[in-house]
Structures are given as structure tokens and as C-alpha cells.
Amino acid sequence: MINLAIAGKPNCGKSTFFSAATMAPAEIANYPFTTIDANNGVAYVRINCACKELGIQNCPACKDGVRFVPVGLIDVAGLVPEAYKGRGLGNKFLDNLREADAIIHIIDGSGSTDEEGNPVENGSHDPASDIGFVEEEMKMWVYGLLERNWHKIQRSAQQKNYSIENTVADQLAGLSMTPEHVAEAVRRTDISLKTCTEEELINFCGVLVEIAKPFRVVANKADCASKELLEKLKNENISFSSAAGELALRKASEAGLISYVPGDPDFTINEPEKLNKPQKTGLDAIKKVMNEFGGTGVQQTINGMVFDLLDMIVVFPVEDENKFCDGKDRILPDAYLMKRGSTPHDLAYHIHSDIGDGFLYAVDAKTKMRIKENHILKSGDVIKIVSTKK
């Protein structure tokens, strides 16, 4: 499963974003370090189910053609400046990012928390100054991991007749950083790890983090931000969200007060006469934010992380290419997130290692044509795998 992490300084709305995306309980309060231990939950990417294109009516796997595919979501402890030196809950925070494939960097778009996460007057802190903060902390953390073992890494590479790039990858394997990540960072920085300076090594670590743990900055609390702050932040090429608004919508939808599907740009009130004045005022405020940004930004962020930043596609495996079902006659039972460029053979291994080992060929269920094992899959493909093993 893809794992996304939510990071940022304390009190910027990370736990609210987590709760809104997962509907899982998380402690939320207006003071730093409310979150101490990481919260783990399941969020979902919103996709168009293949049923519409295939002409399938009443598909049980979706609702009106909208389908949700699970991804892991981690809400970690807030980060303060120089966390890589152990300040605040720094080491604990950074450890929690080990398994993340990508990181959602939440900043307080309303400017109502200082750099330490303490509440301040709305708009008195410049949110733009927080951009790049988490990336810098992670860069220095990775540098620290390498620097204190650098002579050992160099000796190990010499003794094992092993490339220093692979030795560095071994040192960082616990962070899910691979030899491919290291090689790409070396290529981008154009350095030799054997002879690089301290400055070059630090820069290398920053590029490595960018490759292995890509970031997207999201200005939360957009509903509380002044027009001046919003205009300034729009020049920073970041996303916006109102996690509190999304959480309110999901709870109102559960209660039957509104009709809303996460990711919709708007919602409808089912029975206006049943709403009290505060509820109406709150929903009106959320609607204004959604009109401004095309939604609350929460579902849009999850989708953007998976499909844009991580460049994933969705593939639907079936066992019967004529009925588009599995062996139990369940229509389009699965939807797999896979890296763009994946092949039918990759899909076979994704289903099960035995299926991959016994792979013979695949069938495009839409065209009923046999496709080769190195055929490049497209998002929305419906594929049957033929294997010697089941």
C-alpha cells in the first residue's frame, strides 16, 4: 500500500487534516505537541470506476461511478526548528517518516501560529516562511546519519570492492532509500561521493530526500486566512485546504444533513429546515471556501500526491474478461495503484508472487486482445492475467 505522511510544525492543523481524510479519531487542540505518537489511518484516492466505460450497471464496487482506493496515512508529531539535532520531538518525528512514500507538508495558511507552533494573532506570522522547513530538517537529518559514519562508509566500500553509492544506500535502507534513489541524486548533483566536500554532501542529501520522499506543501486553514495572505501564498505554487471544513462536511454527510462525496467541488443540503443557525452559518462559510478553491482541498491533496507527485495509475485485474469479474463472479473487485510504466508482468507480481512466477500472458479485457508481458499499462486498464499458477 502507498503510504503518505503528514508533516509540519505543531498546531498547523495536521491532525485535523488526518481526521478529515480518514475519519479516524485524533487528538486536536490549540497548543503545540498535541500529537506525540504517530496516528496511523487509511485515506483514499478518488477514481473513476471502469464500470462506466464498460457499460456495467449498478456496479457493487463503486457509487455512481466514483470509487475509492485505500492508501496509508500517517500523522506524525509536530516539527520545530533544529529537530534534526533532537529539539522538540524531532528524532521521533523523523523516525515516523521512514516508511512514507511521499510527504504532505502542512503549513498554517492563516498565519496564526509562529515557527514553534505557538498560537499568535491571526495573520501575524508569514506562512511563506515555513515553506521548505520540513525539507531542510530532513536533509540535515539524513546528512547527520551519513556524516557520523562517513569514514566507515568509505572504508566499507573499499574493503568490499563495493560502490560507495551502494554502501550509502545500505546505510539509508531503513529510510526506504534505494540504490536507484542514491544513483539519481548523484546524477543530479554531479558529484563524486568519494571526494565530495561537506557542502556537496549536504546538497546531495537534500536532493536525495527530494527524490526518495517527495513533498507537496499545503496551506491549511485557508478559510481563516486574509485575502492578502492568500494572494501572497498563491504566488508560491502550493495547494490550499480547509481540513476543518472537510471534517465538518463528512460528519454532516454521515448524519444525513447534506449530500457530499469527498472530492466534490460542492455539496447540497438535504433538508434546510432541519439546520440550526450555527450549522447554516458554518456550511455557508465552507461553501465560500469551496467556491474559491474548487473544494476543501483535502481529497484533492490525497489524489494529487498519488497521481501527480508519485505518478501512479489505477489498473483493474479480472479473471473473466467477458464478465469483468473474478472467480467468485464479483464485478471489478479490485483496483490496484501501480507506478506509471508498469507492465502486465508487474501486475501479475502485484497480485501474488506465484502469479508473477507463472506468468504466461495477459488479456486486455476491453479489447479482448492478448498483450505482451512488456506492454505498458494505462490508467483505467482492465487486465486478465493468465498464469500457470493460481
Secondary structure by P-SEA (a helix, b strand, c coil): cbbbbbbbcccccaaaaaaaaccbbbbbcccccccccbbbbbbbbbbbbccccccccccccccccbbbbbbbbbbcccccccccccccaaaaaaaaaccccccccccccccccccccccccccccccccccaaaaaaaaaaaaaaaaaaaaaaaaaaaaacccaaaaaaaaaccccccaaaaaaaaaaaccccccccaaaaaaaaaaaaaaabbbbbbbcccccccaaaaaaaaaaccccccaaaaaaaaaaaaacccccccccccccccccccccaaaaaaaaaaaaaaaaccccaaaaaaaaacccccbbbbbbbbcccccccccccccccbbbbbcccccaaaaaaaacaaaaaacccccccccccccccccccccbbbbbbbcccc
